[in-house]
Amino acid sequence: MGNEVADNQENEQLCICPECPTYKASSFNGNVFCARGKASEEVKQSGCYCPECPVYMKYELNHLYYCLKGKSAEIN
């Protein structure tokens, strides 16, 4: 299992999901997918910025496409 990411205002402000090409291509309404889980919208994979995100670095995450895969703590 991955590290658990807190769903809080600090992480929401640090999150760079809205800058990601997949986010833009998929017309998402949320962010901090590593903490909140999969997007409810269809995911159109167009590149992943997760490794560049301060939240990713803060919690030492190691996966990509949390918008598709879900919460970090639930991914093997």
Backbone torsions as a table, in degrees:
resi	resn	phi	psi	omega
1	MET	NA	149.6	178.4
2	GLY	-81.8	175.1	177.4
3	ASN	-70.7	144.7	178.9
4	GLU	-82.0	130.5	-179.9
5	VAL	-104.0	128.7	179.9
6	ALA	-69.9	135.4	175.4
7	ASP	-91.5	88.5	-177.9
8	ASN	-139.4	173.5	-175.5
9	GLN	-65.1	-37.9	179.0
10	GLU	-58.6	-48.1	179.9
11	ASN	-68.1	-34.0	176.6
12	GLU	-62.2	-38.8	179.3
13	GLN	-73.9	-32.0	178.8
14	LEU	-76.8	-26.7	-174.1
15	CYS	-58.7	134.7	177.1
16	ILE	-108.7	15.0	178.9
17	CYS	-47.9	-45.9	-177.5
18	PRO	-61.0	-16.1	178.1
19	GLU	-88.5	-12.8	-173.1
20	CYS	-73.1	140.5	178.1
21	PRO	-62.2	-33.9	177.4
22	THR	-67.1	-41.1	177.5
23	TYR	-57.9	-48.8	-178.0
24	LYS	-65.3	-40.7	-179.3
25	ALA	-70.5	-24.5	-173.7
26	SER	-99.5	-7.7	-180.0
27	SER	56.8	48.7	179.2
28	PHE	-69.9	156.8	176.1
29	ASN	-110.8	-10.5	-176.8
30	GLY	-116.0	-171.7	173.1
31	ASN	-158.1	-172.9	-176.3
32	VAL	49.9	49.9	-177.7
33	PHE	-63.2	-26.6	177.9
34	CYS	-64.8	-23.0	177.4
35	ALA	-101.4	-36.8	-171.5
36	ARG	-96.5	-19.4	179.2
37	GLY	105.5	-177.1	-175.0
38	LYS	-56.0	150.9	173.6
39	ALA	-71.0	145.9	177.2
40	SER	-80.5	-19.7	178.7
41	GLU	-83.8	162.8	175.5
42	GLU	-64.2	134.8	-179.4
43	VAL	-94.8	122.5	177.0
44	LYS	-108.6	93.9	-175.2
45	GLN	-59.8	119.6	-177.4
46	SER	-137.4	20.1	-175.1
47	GLY	116.9	150.6	-175.1
48	CYS	-129.1	125.9	179.0
49	TYR	-96.9	4.0	-176.7
50	CYS	-46.8	-48.8	-176.9
51	PRO	-61.9	-18.0	179.3
52	GLU	-89.8	-7.2	-173.4
53	CYS	-79.9	136.4	176.1
54	PRO	-58.9	-32.9	178.6
55	VAL	-67.3	-43.3	177.9
56	TYR	-56.6	-46.2	-179.0
57	MET	-70.1	-42.1	-178.5
58	LYS	-58.6	-40.1	-176.7
59	TYR	-100.3	8.0	178.7
60	GLU	51.1	52.6	-179.8
61	LEU	-78.7	165.0	-176.6
62	ASN	-145.2	17.5	177.6
63	HIS	-117.6	174.5	176.2
64	LEU	-123.1	164.9	173.6
65	TYR	55.2	54.8	175.1
66	TYR	-63.2	-26.8	177.1
67	CYS	-63.2	-24.9	179.5
68	LEU	-99.4	-39.9	-173.8
69	LYS	-90.2	-28.4	179.3
70	GLY	109.3	-166.8	-176.4
71	LYS	-60.0	141.5	178.3
72	SER	-55.7	-43.1	-176.6
73	ALA	-65.0	-14.8	-178.0
74	GLU	-104.1	0.3	-178.0
75	ILE	-100.5	130.3	176.9
76	ASN	-80.7	NA	NA
